[in-house]
Amino acid sequence: MTRTVLVLGASGNFGARAAEAFSTAGWQVRRYARGTDMTEAARRADLIVNALNPPNYHNWAKLIPEITEAVLAAARSSGAAVLVPGNVYVYGDQMGPWGPDTPHLPVARKGRIRAAMEARYREAAERGQKVILLRGGDFVDPVSPATIWRIVTLKGVAKGNLTAMGDPEVRRAFAWLPDLARVAVALAENPDLPAFADVPFPGHSVSLNQIAGTLERMTGRSYRIKRFPWWALKLASPVWELGRELTEMRYLYDLDHGLDPAPLSALLPDFRSATPEQMLAAHLPARG
């Protein structure tokens, strides 16, 4: 029997890839229209993918809890499981690798908001709601417009420039979105997951210097690394919400971090992620 998934935020970074992956796997995919009755949209759905995020971090403190409660109400009404893409904000500045047993010690306001959101899903799971939290680092995707590689890191690659948002020696966790979406399908189809499954997607932890070295081997040319002008964002923060929200998360660009590969390896031992070379190669044609 064909299963049905309701994808919230199906035009966004993760939501678009999730809708594509579930459709490829044979699921019937419904795309939620923002502002409509979510409970009605979820009727007879087997899974709700909550990829709905306020754009540009807008008013997270109010909107994230509202979205969470709406999703849980729709799931209770339909009997659907819930899959949520998680991030690394909840871990703060602890040493890694981070995994399901790492305590939530956020050091930024958005981290505290996400930690409260995850706690709410965990509470629902204790009362019988099935929840899958699929956690990844920075999203990487050549067709998603709002990813850091596209809008900052590789923006000047055609001219031989890379942009560092922090120490270029520091490793940062990256999640290739097509792979993250495939893992979402595999987890949704796994009947043996616990009621609350916190699954880290390790992807690749690489530094900008490593990215530069990989590009040099691939293209035979050299690359200059320039520093991102954080001072400009800080200057604009009082009147620019996105600049203010991005500045709050600056610490992550100077914090060497990665996600524990063991939990995903135990669940999907045959899964293989795209390599950094493949991830970079997919971006190069769009950058000339």
N, C-alpha and C positions, 0 to 999 in steps of 0.2 A: 504494500500500500504506500502511495506517495505521501511523504511527510511535508508539512507546511511550516515555513518560517516567516515571521513578520520582522522585517529589518527597519529599525528606526535610524534615521540619518543615512539613508541609502545613497545620498548624493555626496556624502563626505568621504574622507580618506579611507577609513576602515570599512564603513558601511557599504561603499560601492564595491570594494573588493570582496566583502562577505557575500553580498547579493550575487555576484558573479560566481563565486566558488560554490555556494549552495545550489545555484541553478545548474552548474556543470555536474554536480553530484546527484542530480535528479530530484531535488526538492522543489516543491512549488514555492515560489518566492513572492511575498507581498511586500510592497514598499510603502511604508507609513507616510501619510501626508501630514506634515506638521500642522498642528492646530485642530485636527479632527479628533473624533472620539477614539482614543487608543484602545479602550476595552472592547468596543465594537470591532475595531480593526483586527484585534487578536482573537476573535471568536474562532474556535476550532483550530487554532494554531498549535503546533507541537513545540515551537521554540520562538522566543522573542530575543532578537539581537539588539541590545541597547547601544547603538553607536551614535546616539543623539547627544550632541554637545553644544552649548551656547557658542556662537561664533566669536573668535578672537578673545576667548576667556571672559566674555561679558557676564557680569553679575553672577558669578558662580555660586556665591554664598546663598543666594535665593533660588536660582534656577536648578542647580544640581539636585538639591533635596526634592524639589517639585517633580522633576523628571523621574527620580528614583521611586517616589511614592506612586506616580502614575503607572510606571512599569510594573511594580509589584501588584497593584490593584488589577491591572490587565491580566497578569499571570495567574492571580488567584481565581479570577473569573473564568479564564479559559482552560486552566490546568496546564498551561505551557511552562516549560523550563525557561530559564533566562541565561543568556550569555552576554557578558560585559567585557569589553576590552579595558584592561587595567593599565596603569602606568607605574613609574618608579617614584613618584613624588612622596609616597607614604613612608619611604625608608629614610628620608632626611639625608644626613651626611655620614651615615655609618659605613664601616668597611664592608665590602662585599666578599664573595658573590651573594646576591640577595635571592631569597627563596621563600617558600610558604612559612617557614619557621622564623624568618627574620622579623623582629618586633617592628611595629609601626611607630616611628619616632620622627614625624615630619618636622621640618624646621621652617617651612614657609606656609603662608595662609592657604594656598591652593592644595598643598599637601594635607593640611588638616581637613579641608573640605572633602577631599577624596578619601581620606581615612574614615571619616564619618559615614560617607556613602558606602564604603565596603563593609563597615560594621553593620549598617542597616541591612545589607544583603545577607550577611552572615546570620543575623537575628532571624530573618525570614527563613533561611535554610534550616535553622533549629526547629522551626514550626512546620517543616515539611516541604518548603519551596525548594525546588532544585535550581542551583545557581552555579554557573561555570564562570570563573574569573580568569580570563586569559591575558596575562600581563606581558607587555613588551616594552622595549626602550623606544628611542626616537624612530618614528615611522620613516621608511625609505620606499619611494615609489616614483618612477619617472613620469607617471601620468597623473599623480595627485599634486595639485598646485600648491598646497599649503604645507609642504614638508621642508625641513631645514636644509637638506641637501640641495633642493631645487631653488629655494628663495635666497639662500645665503652661501653655503659652503661651496657649491659648484657653479654659482652664478657666473663667475668670470673665467671658467675653465678654458673656454675657447681662446682666451687671450693669455693663457698660462698662469692664471691667478686662482688661488684657493683662499677662502676666508676662514680664519679661526675665531670662534666665539669664546675660546678659553685657551688654556695651555695646550699647544699642539702635540705635546708628548702624552697627554692624558687620554686614556682609553674611555670610550663612551659606548653604551649599548645601543645597537641599531636593530630594528625589526623590518625585514623585507615584507611588505604588505601582502603580496600574493601568497607567500608562504604562511604568514600569520592567518590568513583567511582559510587556507587549506587545513591548517591545524584546527581552526574553529569547527570546521565540518567534521573532522575526525573525532574531536571530543564530543560534539553533539550526538554523534552516532555511537558513542561508547556507552553501553548500558550499565557498566560497572563503576562509574564514577561516584564518589560520595555526594551527599546532598549539597555540600559546598566544596567545590573543587577550585583551589587556587593554583593555577598552573603557569609557571614562568616560561616565556618563550625566549631562549637565550640569544637567538640570532647571532650577531657578531659584535664583540667588543674590540674596537679599533681606534687608534689615535689618528689625528689629521696627518701627522708625519708618516704613519703607515699608509694612509690613503694616498698621499703624495708619492710615496715610493712605488705603490702598486700602479698608479697612473703612469709614472715614468717608465716602468717596465712594459706596460701595455702600449704606450704611444711613442716611446723613444724620445720624448721631449722633457724638459725640466719645468718645474712649477714653482712659483713664488707664493709664499704664505703671508697673507696680510691679516692684520688684526681687525676684528669687528669693532665699530665705533660705539661701544656701550655708552660713552659719555653723551652721545646724541639722544639715545633713548632715555637716559636719566634726565636730561634737560627737558625733554618733551613730556615726561611722565605726569606732571601735574595736570596737563590738559589732554593727554592721549592715553586712553585706557589700555590699549594693547601694549604700548611702550612700558607702561607701569607694570603690567602683569608679566611681561617677558623679563624685565629687570629683576623681579623677585626671584626668578628661577636661575639666575646667573650662576649660582654656586655649583649647579650640576655640570657646567662646562669646564670646571676646574677640579671635579671630583672623579677620580679613577673608579669606574664601576662596571659591573656586569651582572648577569642573571644566571642563577644556578641551572646547568643543563640537565642535572640528574632526574628531576621529576618528569620532564617531557620525554627523556630517553626511556624511562621505565614504562611510560604509557604508549609511546610510539617508537619502538626501537629501530624501525626501518626508515624513519623520516630523515630526509636529507635536505638541508637548507641551501638556497642559492649561495654561491661563494661571493666574497667581496669583489672579485674580478667581474663576475656576471652582473652584480648590482651596479657597479660603476659603468660597465660597457653599455648597459641599458640607458644610462643618462647621457652618454656622449653625443649620440646623433642629435638630440634636441638642443645641445649646446654648441653645435657647429664643429 
